Amino acid sequence: MTDTVPQLASFRRFQREKLGIDADLSDAFLRFHLPLAERILETHRPGRMLTVGVSGSQASGKSTLAKILQFVLEERGLRVVPMSIDDIYLPWTQRRRLQEQEPDNPYYQVSRGNPGTHDVALGAATIAHLATADEAAVTPIPAFDKSRHQGKGDPLPADQWPTVRGRPDVFILEGWCVGMSRLEDEELARLKQNVPEALAFERERDPDGHWGRIINDRLAGYESLFGLIDFLVLLRVPSLAKIVEWRIKQERSLRAQKGEGMSDAQVVEFIRPYMLLTGVHGLQVLGDRRCEAVDAIIELGDDQQPTRWVEGGRPTGRRASLPDA
């Protein structure tokens, strides 16, 4: 690994000026972020765009990790293009139509997030265009404005999307469901027994589990997008309870800063429709180190900071070894 002293000084400036985080992330940077970026560098091949996925629940820090990886890789001279899966949400008119077509589906009580609310084809086409772009090609990167339609959100007009010329070295796709795949009904039923929070939501809103199976089935439509990921990182939270705790903390901070935001009770109700996929597909499937879709699992402690990482189960020959933390 290259000398870390100047990198750490540069990172501290980046943390202060770009991330706006007061807590000292130096230890996490040296033990987790920097080695992970180095590992991605080892995986990258000149002339070929490497697509990196960053997956994690709400409040897990996936957006921050994506920004840190971009910072390190760009310091190494690579061109990096990031995108959140939030930027390919369907227009509100289409998401509203989905709610109207399935008024009893409790997983769509929130206006966006669960499978079926994204423009998967747009995301896959964007990655494919970037991966094959020549020096003169210009690729628009989708952008979404969450403030539109009283917070329901809508894509920005295409002429306001940022553009990228040529082929980047690395594309980073981050999002809460990135990398998830459809499970057989029997497997879904077995694994959700380990998620009491999801079972409680189901008893109240979906007694026969019908809509939960529908949401799981709709993950099959994401294969064309997630199948383009070359290197997948999962931020694994300690529990669903911690997600709620951290998300409430975020919202309280927002209310203190801006004078508006969700109440604690509203945060809980907002998160509940995501608990099935987070608890089953996120914590148990992707979170299993044997999962062949995952290259690196970074486990978070109760303070939201990384505590250790383990290799994922991607077959030998498709990945390099992670250094010991």
C-alpha positions, 0 to 999 in steps of 0.5 A: 500500500502507498504511503498513507500519511499524505492520504490521511491529511488529504482525506481529513480535508475532504471529510471536513470540506465535502462530507461535512462530518465532524467525527474523526473517521481517520481510523475507519479510513485507514483500516477499512476505506483505504484498503477497500479502495486499494482492492478495487484498484487491484480489480480494475483493468485498464480500458474497461469500466469497473462497476462497483455496487455499494449496498446497505440499509437506510442510515448505514452510510452507503452514500458516504462510503461511495463518496469516500471510495470516489475520493480515494480512486480519483486521488489515484488518477481514475475517473469515477462516476457515481449514481444512486439508485434513487436517481432512477425512480420512476416519475411520480405519475407512474408510481401513483398509478402503481399505488392505485392499481395495488391499493392494498399493497402495504409495501407501496404505502411509501411513495418510493423505495421498494422494487417496482418503483425504479426505472431499471431499464434506464439504469442498465442502459446508462451503465451499458452506454458508459461502459462502451463509450468512446472518447467523444461519446456523451452520457447523461446521468439520471437525476431525481428531485425528491422535493417535487410533488410535496416530497413524492419526488420526480426525475429532473428534466433530462436537459438538467441531468449531468453528463459524462464524456468518454468512458470512466474507469469506475462507475459506482451504484449505491442504494439500499436494495443494490444486489438483492435478487428474488428468492424462491417462495419457500426460502422467503418464508423460511428466512422471514421467520428470523425477522420479527419486525417484518412478521409483525408488519405482515400480521397487521398489513399483509396477513397471508404474505401475498404482497410480500411475495409480490415485492420479492418477485419484482426483484427478478426485474432488477437482474438486468441492472444488478447483473452488471455489477463487477464488485459488490460491497455490503454495509451490514448493520447490527440489527433492524432496531439499529436502523430505526435508532439511527434513522430517528437520530438523522431525522431529529438532527434534520428537524433541529437544523431546518425546523421540519422533518418526520416525528419519531413515530413517522420514521418508524412507519416510514421504515417498516415497509422496507424491513422485509427485504432488509431483514431477509435479502440484506442481512441474511442473504447478502449478509452471508459471507458465502453469498456469491454475489458479494465481494466484501462485507463491512460489518458496522457496530452499534456506533455506525462505525465499521468494526470488521470486514469479511470476504464475500462468497464470489467464486475464486478467480473473480475476486482478489483476497481482502487484507486482514483488518 
